Amino acid sequence: MEDLIGRFKTYLLQALELNAPLSKPKKTGSLPFFLLNAYDIHQVSLLGNDFIVLVAKHGEELTPATVKKHVDMVNSKLGMRSIFVDASISSFNRKRLIEYKVPFVIPGNQMYLPDLGVDLREHFSKRISKPVVFGPSTQAVILFALTSPLIGPVNPTQLADKLGYSRMAMTRSITEIESAELASVTIAGRERLVHFDKSRRDLWEKALPHMKSPVKKHVWLNKIDDLPLCRAGLSALAEYSMLAHPKMPEYAVAEKDWKTIQRKHSGDIAAHKDEAACKLELWSYSPLLFSKDGIVDRFSLYLSLRTVEDERVESALETMMEDVPW
């Protein structure tokens, strides 16, 4: 433990030129025993800001959802922002902590302190900036590249034929993708060609900050007979993991198709969700584009559930993404 604390202080000195002595905070007695047992708790002042430092005591890696829950509890009890410190965590869990905006330090490897504008990785630091969020058509192109092996470069017309968007929309999407440095774009005659030359894992990891949940709205139905739906939400996650199926089945449909469904099946719309037979998500793009066996694709499902603060869901999502055949 002392070694990890010493490495934390050394990392602050080497990376930020901050000599930051640690002290024991007051009021730690107000914290529940399980937190006192899980962390060595200190206080530190960084660039004029006081923080609580939660140094993990045990070697077992905690899930990001659990860390966030612990950090929020300490913040509330002690009235200061907390920094999570551990010897190592997986790259996937680091990304999840960043998505949760949980400050953390892995001495010698990574430092994420959003309150101070610090995002330091492998001794290179940069000011945190909010990435551009892709629109539905651009996100659809990325998902197409992730779910359908592309042989060589493709042009906007080919993408439009595959995804059901206009050629102009695909041209704009290619521009967005090129700007985000997610693919190479070349010119052949009068055509722009996009080539996804990264591995699927690299593409997913680099595109993730630009992507958002496809879910626009929820509605509830009394029945789903003869509707072009895919299993989504917790129903889909149960198919991809050991998570139990929800009591109420969950499905997805493109938002643009909802008006037709609403007109033809108005009598099937539940007046109250507690009386419904199923939950329906309205998506910004068609879930049928990338579904398989009537289940939405893993990437879209991850995007739709990644903000759910439930440790069971968090764990199931991690299992699902670990099982992706990269």
N, C-alpha and C positions, 0 to 999 in steps of 0.2 A: 504493500500500500504506500509506504513512504517513498518507494522508488517511483511509483506512478505520479505521486504528488510532486516529487522533485523533477521528473520529466516534464510535467505540466509547466512548472515555473521556468525551467530551462527553455522550453519551446516558446513561451511568451517573450523571453529575453532575446532569443535568437531571431525570431520571426518579426516581432514588433518592437524590439529594443525597449521592452517594459520590464523593469525590476519590480515585481508585484508580490510583496509579502502577503501571506495568508494569515487570517485570524479566525478564531471561533466566533460564529455569530451568536447573538443573543436570541432568546425565545425558542431555541431548538426543542425545548421541553414540550412545546405545543404540537410538535410533529408526532404522528403515530409511530408506534414501535417498528412496524415493518419498514418504514423509510430509514429510521436510524440504524436498523440492521443491514439494510441494503447499500447504504452510502456512508462514506466519510464526508462530513459536511463542513465546509469552510466559507469564509467571506473574503472577497478580493475587490480592490478598486482598480478599474481599468479606464484610463483616459477620463477621469473625473466621474465615472459611473460605478456604483456599487453593485456587485453581483454575488449571488450564492453559488458556490462551486460544489456540485454533487459528484464525488469521485466514487465510481462503482467499486464495491468491496470484493465481489465474487467474480469468478471467471465466466460464469454462464451469461451468454448474450441475451439481453432483454429485447423484446419486440419494440419497434418504434412507438406503437400505440401505448404500451406500458410506460415507456420513458416519458412520453408526452403527458400521460396522466399523473405521473409522479412529479414532473416539473411544474405542472399547473397547480398541484396541491401545495408544493413548497412555496411557489410564488404567492399564492393566496394567504398561506399561514404566516410567512415571514415578510411579505410586502416588498420583495425584491425579485428581479429577474434571475433565473438560475441558468447555469452552464453545466451541461452534462459532460463528464470526463470518463473515458474508458481507454483501455490499452489498445483495443482493436474492435472494429465492427465490419460487417460485410458491406460491400459497395452498394448493394441493393438497399440495405437498412439505412445507410448514410443518406441516400436519395430520399427515403421516406422521412427521415428526420428533417431534412431541408424543406420538403413539402409541408411538413407540420410547423415549420419555422421554429424548431427547437434548437437553441444555441448549443453547440457541442465542440469539444476539442479532443482529437486523437493525437497525442503528443508525437511530433516528428512526422506526421502524415497529413492531417487536415484540421483546419480551424474554421468554424462557421459561427460568426458573431454578428448577426444582422443588425443589432442595435448600434454597433460600431461601424457598420458598413464593411465588414471584413469577411471575405470568402477566400481562404488561403488553402491551396492544395499543392502538395509536394514542393513547398518552398516558393511557389509563385502566387502572388496575391492579386486580386482584382476587385474593384468596386462592384457591389452587387447591383445589377440592373434588371428591371422587369422584362422578361422576354416577350416578344410579340406572340400573341395567341392566334393560332391559325383559325380560319373560317372552316365551315363544314366541308366544302369541296376540297380544300388543301389537306385537311385531316383524312378525308376519304382516299386521296392519292397515297398518303403515307401508309394507311392501313392496307391498301391494295398491294403496296410493295412488301409489307410485312407478312401478308397472308397468301399471296400468289407469287410464286417464283417468277421473276422477270428475266427473260433471256435477251440481253442487250438493251440498248436505248429504246425509248418509246416517244412518240410525238403526241401533241395535244389531241389530235383526232382519234388516235388509238385509245387514249385514256377516256375521252368522251364516250366512245362506243362501249367501253367496258363498264363505266361507272354511271352513265346516264346523265351526265352534266353537259353543258354546252362546250363547244371548242374554246370559246372565249374564256369561260370559267377555268378550264384546264390550263390555258395559257397563263392566266393570272396566278394559278396555283404553282405552276412551274417557277415563276418569278419569285414567289414567296419561299419556295423550297430552296432555290439557288441562293437567295439572300441569307437564309439560315445555315448555309453550307452543309446541307444534308444530302446533296447529290451533285453530280457534275452535269453541266448543261453545255451542249455544243450546237453549232449551226451546220446544217446540211442543206445547201441550196437556200430555200426560203423557209425551211422547217427548223424549229427548235427541238432538240432531242434531249430528254432527261435520262440520265443513267444513274441508278442507285448502286454505287460501287462500294458502299460500306457493307459490312456484315449485318445481318438482321438485328443482332443484339446491339451493335453500335448505333444503328439507325434508330432503334427504339429508345435507347438511352439518351441520344442527342435530341430526338424529336420530343421527348416527354415533356420538357418545360413549355413547349409551344402548344400542347394539346389539352383539351378540356373534355369534360363529361358530355356525351352526346344527348343526355336526358334534358329535355326542355320542360316537360310537364308530366304529371301523373293523373290518370283517370282510373275509375273503377267500373268494372262490368259485371253483369249478372251471369253472363255466359260467353263463350268464345267460339262457338261452333262455326266452322267454315271461314274463319278469319285468317289472313296471311300473317301470322305472328311467329315470333321466335321466343324461346325461353330466355329470360333476362334476369337481372337483379340477383337476388339470393337463390332463386330457382336454378339459374344458370351456374352460379358459383357452387351449388350443391352437386351439380353434374361434374364439375372440374376438381372437386376436393371432397373431403370427408365431412364437410358441413352438412347439418341436417336440413332437409327441405323445409321451407317455410310453410306455415299452415295455409296461407293464401298464395296460390301460384302467381308468379310474376312474369310478364311478357313484354315485348317491345314491338313497336311499329313506327314507320317513318311519320313524322309530323305532317308531311304533305299528303299522306294517305288517310289521315284521321278524318278529314271532312267527308270523304266518301263513306268511310265506315260509320261515322256519326249519322249521316243521312240514311243509310240503308239499315242501320241497326240501332236507331234511336231508342227503341224500347228496351234494349239490352244494357243501357247505361244505368248504373246504380245510383239511386238518389242519395244514399249514404254509404260511405266506404265500409262501415262496419257490417253492412248487409250484403256486400259484394261477394262474388265468387272468385274474382281475380283482380290483380292490379296490373295496369297497363302503362308502360312508359312511352312517351312520345319522343322520338329521337330526331336530331337535326339532320341525319342522313339515314338511309335505309339500312336497318340491321340485316336485311336479307342479302346485302352485297357480300358480306364476309362470313355469314353464318354457316354452320356445318351441322347436319343432322338435327336441324331445328333449334340449335342453340347459338346464341350470339358469340362472336369471336372473343378470345381471351383478352386481347388488347383493349377493345371497346369496353368489355366488362370491367376490366381493371380501372379504366378511366371513369366509369360510372359509379364505382364504389370506393375509390381511394380516399375519399374524405369521410367515410363512415367511421365514427369513433366507437368501434366495438372490437375488442381483442380477438374474438372468434373470427370475425370477418377479416381482420388484419392478417391473422395467421393463415386463413384459407386463401387469401389473395397471394400471399407470399408463396405458399405451396403451389398454387396454380401457375405462377410465373416461373417458378423453378422448374416446372415440368414442361415448359415451352420447348419444343424441339428446335433449338437455335441452329 
